[in-house]
Amino acid sequence: MGFFTPDYFIHAANVLLLVAYSVRDVLWLRLFAVAASVIAIPFYVLQPTVLWAPLAWSVVFAAINLFQSWLLFIERRPVRLTAEEQEIRRLAFQDLPPRKVLQVLSIGSWVTIDAGERLIERGKLPDAMFLIVHGKVRITKDGRILGNLSAGEIVGSALILNGIPSTVDAVVEEPVRAMRWQLGTLDKYLSANPETRNVMQRHLARDLAAKIGRLVTDSRSDNLA
């Protein structure tokens, strides 16, 4: 026991800091930093005169790293999606992890729209985008039916990409359950989240290509008739 000195505590704390700086995982880095701060405390207390300043800073560092460790732990917990959330991920966001899906859904709102409601009006630029989960929306122009939109399709994708007023009307034919995003809010979120923006842009492009392909097919069918 006579060989024991408080220096052992500070040596142990510094060894733990070396380990912390060697790991790649941020959560483990912070946990080792917490342990180092706690182990250093006896060194400051067991001095002939308690070293209050470094003792206080050790407590502060331990508290901060412990809090950040808790936040990292919360972020890494498995995410469970509801049936509707899982369906919307299957339809549009298969390339995103569940937590990112919840983020992009959190800036939108679930809406249920009755038959006969108008989602897009001719001559107006929409301020919101709708991703259909269930139901059907009919697209018309000058009284002529251009086609129907169903699950997985976006109401107004061409207008969003072009930024021009609508030349068609979009009216709910069958009750629709959809995710609605305000374009301004969505744009800000996507600007700050490039990964989600890329996934959304790919889905918009696929959605628009499918609509164009369907229109071409319908046009050929009309000509043959």
BELBELKA-V324238 format. One record per pair of residues at least 6 apart in sequence whose ideal C-beta (glycine too) atoms are under 7 Angstrom apart, sorted by the first residue. I is the first residue (numbers start at 0). J is the second residue. Records with the same first field share a line. If there is no record, write none. Layout:
I->J / J
This chain:
5->41 / 42 / 45 / 46
8->38 / 39 / 41 / 42
9->39 / 42
11->38
12->35 / 38 / 39
15->31 / 34 / 35 / 38
16->32 / 35
18->31
19->28 / 31 / 32 / 35
22->28 / 31
25->71
26->68 / 71 / 72
29->64 / 67 / 68 / 71
30->68
32->60 / 64
33->61 / 64 / 65 / 68
36->57 / 60 / 61
37->61
39->57
40->54 / 57
43->49 / 50 / 53 / 54 / 57
44->54
78->97 / 98 / 101
80->88 / 97 / 100
83->132
84->100 / 101 / 104
86->132
87->104 / 130 / 132 / 178
88->100
90->132 / 150 / 151
91->130 / 151 / 202
92->100 / 198
94->198
95->195 / 198
99->195
103->188 / 195
104->178
106->180 / 184 / 185 / 188
107->178 / 179 / 180
108->179
109->178
110->177 / 179
111->174 / 176
112->171 / 174 / 175 / 177
113->171 / 174
114->171 / 172 / 173 / 174
115->170 / 171
116->171
117->168 / 169 / 170
118->129 / 136 / 154 / 169 / 171
119->125 / 154 / 155 / 165 / 167 / 168 / 169
120->165 / 168
121->165 / 166 / 167 / 168
122->164 / 165
123->164 / 165
124->158 / 164
125->155 / 158 / 165
126->181 / 182
127->179 / 180 / 181 / 182
128->153 / 155 / 159 / 180 / 182 / 185
129->153 / 154 / 155 / 177 / 179
130->153 / 177 / 178
131->148 / 149 / 150 / 151 / 152 / 154 / 175 / 177
132->150 / 176 / 177 / 178
133->150 / 175 / 176
134->171 / 173 / 174 / 175 / 176
135->147 / 148 / 149 / 172 / 173
136->147 / 148 / 154 / 169 / 170 / 171 / 172 / 175
137->144 / 147 / 170 / 172
138->145 / 146 / 148 / 167 / 169
139->145 / 167 / 168 / 170
140->166 / 167
145->167 / 214
146->213 / 214 / 217
147->172
148->154
152->206
153->203 / 206
154->169
156->203 / 206 / 207
157->207
158->165
159->182 / 203
160->203 / 207
189->195 / 196 / 199
